[in-house]
Amino acid sequence: MGTRHVTAVIQSEQFKIAQYGQWDGYPEGQGTNILNFLRKSNLDKFKEQVAKCCFISEEEIKQRWIECGADPDDEWVGMDVATKFKKKYPGLSRDIGSDILSMVYNGETFELQNSIDFVEDSLWCEWAYVIDLDKNTFEVFEGFNKKPLNENERFFNGGTVQEKNTGEYYPVKLVKSYSLDKLPTKAKFLKEINKLIKRDDE
C-alpha cells in the first residue's frame, strides 16, 4: 500500500540516514520492521556501520539514473529503466523503505539520499521513524498534522506551514519515543501507538 514515510538515523548530532519510502509506512508495516531490526541487531555494530554513511548529491543521483538509461530531459522513466536502477542501486530506491537499515548494517551500501526535508510536509509524509543513536531512542512520528509543533519537538520549524501544499499542514508530530534499551514487543508497540493516535483524533 502506498503510504509515504521517512526512516532516519541520527549520530553525532546529524542525520546519517534519511530514507524516503513509498510503501507500507504505517506502524504495522515499516514501524514494526524497524522495531524488529532494532530488537535483533547488535547496536554497537550498527553504530559503526552508520558512521560510514554519507549523502550523495542530487546531481550524482541524476547521473546514476542516466547511467541506467534515463533521458536527462525527461521527467519520467520507463519500467525497464526503473528496474535496472533499483537492481544496481537498491539503496537509492523508493521501494527499499526501512530495509535500508539492514543494508547499512550488512555493509551493502553507505551512499544514501538525504530525504529528511520530506518530514516538513505532513500532507504527504504520513509517518516518520527516527533512531537517535545519541539519545538512545526510537521515535515514531505521525503525518496529517494541522497543528503547529511545540518548540521542543524535533521537527519544529518556527511554527510555519509547508508552502508547497495548501498551507494547512505542519511537519510530522511525535507520537511516542522508546528507549533502545527498553524496546516493546510488536504487540505492545502497536497497541500503544494505535491508542495514542486514536486519542489525538478525538
N, C-alpha and C positions, 0 to 999 in steps of 0.2 A: 504494500500500500504506500502511495506517495505521501510521506509525512516528513517534511524537511527539518533538518536539525544540524547541530554542530557538536562535535566531540573535541574537547580541548584538554590540554595538559599544561600546567604552569610549573616552571622550575627556575630557581634563581630569579624570581620576580618578573619573569617574562613568559609569554606564551611560546611553547616549543612545538606544540601540536594544536592545530585549529582546523579540523577536518569537516568540510561540508558533506552532508549525506542526504540523499534523495528519498530513501525508503525507510519505513518502519521506525520512525523517530520517537514514537510513544514509549512510555516506560516498560510496557510488556515486550517491546521489541529491543531497540538499541539500549534502553536503560538496563534491562536485565542482562544483556550481552556484556555491557561494561562491568556490571556488578560481578558476573561470573568470572570475567577476566581478572578483576582485582582480587577475588577470593582465592583463585588458584595460582596466581603468579607470585614470583619472588620479587618483592618490592625493591630490594637493593639492585637486582639485575635490571629491573625496569628503569630505575633512575639512571643507571649507567648508559643504557641504550637511548633514553630520551635526551641525554646530554649531547648525543651525536647528531641530533636532528637540526635541520636548517630549512628555512623557507626559500624557495626559488622564486624568481621574478615572474610577472605575467608574461614578459617577453620570452623568457625561457620556456614557459609552458606553451606559448603560441608556437614556438619553433618545434616543439615536440609533436604538436598536432600536425604541423606542416610535414614533418618527417614521416608521419603516418598516413599522409595523403590528403590532408585537409587543404582546401583552397583558401589562401590567406585573405582573399577579398570576399569570401562568403561567410555569412553569419552562422550557417547551419552545416552539419556534416552528415554524410550518409551512414547507414548502419555498418557498412564494411569498414569505414574509417574509424568509427567509434569502437568497434570490436577489436580492431588492431591496436588502437591506443590503449584500451583497457588491458589487453593482454601484455603489452610491452611496458606500460606504466600503471599498474594496478593501484598504486598508492595515490595517484592523481585522479582516480576515477570517482565520480559522484556515487557510484554503486558500492564502494567499499565500506562506507559508514564507519562505525566504531571498530570494525575489524582492523583498522589502521593501527590500533594499539597492539594487536598480536603481531602485525607485520613489523613494527618497530622493535618489539620485544624479541622477535626471532631474527632480527638483523636483515630483513628483506628489503627495507627501504629506510632512508633517512632524509631524503629530499622531498619536501612537502609543500603543499599550497596553503597559504595563510587566508582562511575564510572567517576570521574572528569578527569582522565587521558585519557579518550576516546577522549576528545576535541583536544588532541595533534595530532591526525591523521585525517586530514580533508578529506582524500580519503574516509574514512568510516563514520566519523561523519559529516553528511550532514547539520545539524543545531544544534544550542545550544541556550538555553534561560537562562538568569541569572537574578534573582531577588536579588538585593543588598539592604538589609534592613539597612545597614549603610549609603549608599549614596542615598537611597530612589529612586532607579532606576529599570527599567525593560529593559534589554538589549537583542538584537537579534543578533546572530552570524551565519555566513554562512560558509559552508564547501567548498570542492574542491578548496582550496586556494593554489596557486602555487607561491605566493609572500611572502617574509619574512615580519613579522609583525613589526610595529614601536615599539620602546621601551615603549611607553605609553599604548600600547594595553594590555588588561587584561591577555591574554594568551601568551604574548611574552615569548619565551623560549631561548633567546640568539641568535635567528636567525638560528636555525638548523632545518633540516627536520627530520621527523619521520623515524627512521632506519628500522622499521618493514615493510615498503612498498617499493615502487620503488625509494624512495629518491627524489620525486618531490613535495610532499605536506607538507605544514606547518600547524600549528594549525588553528582552525577556526578564522575568522576575524569578527570584529564588523561591523554590518550593520547600526544599529540605537539604540539609547538609549532614553528611555522615563522617565520622572519624574512620580513617583507613584501618585503624586498629580494632574497630568495633562495627564491622560491616554486618548488615542484617541478612537474613536468609531471603531468598527470592520472594517467598510468600509474604513475609513481614514487610519487605520493601514495597511490594505492590499495594498491600493493604494500607500502609502509611501514606504513600503518595496519592493514591486514589481518594483517601479520606480527606487529605489536605486540599486537593483540587476541588472536591465536592463542597467543602466548607467555604472556599473562596468564591464559588459560584453562587452561593446562597445570599 
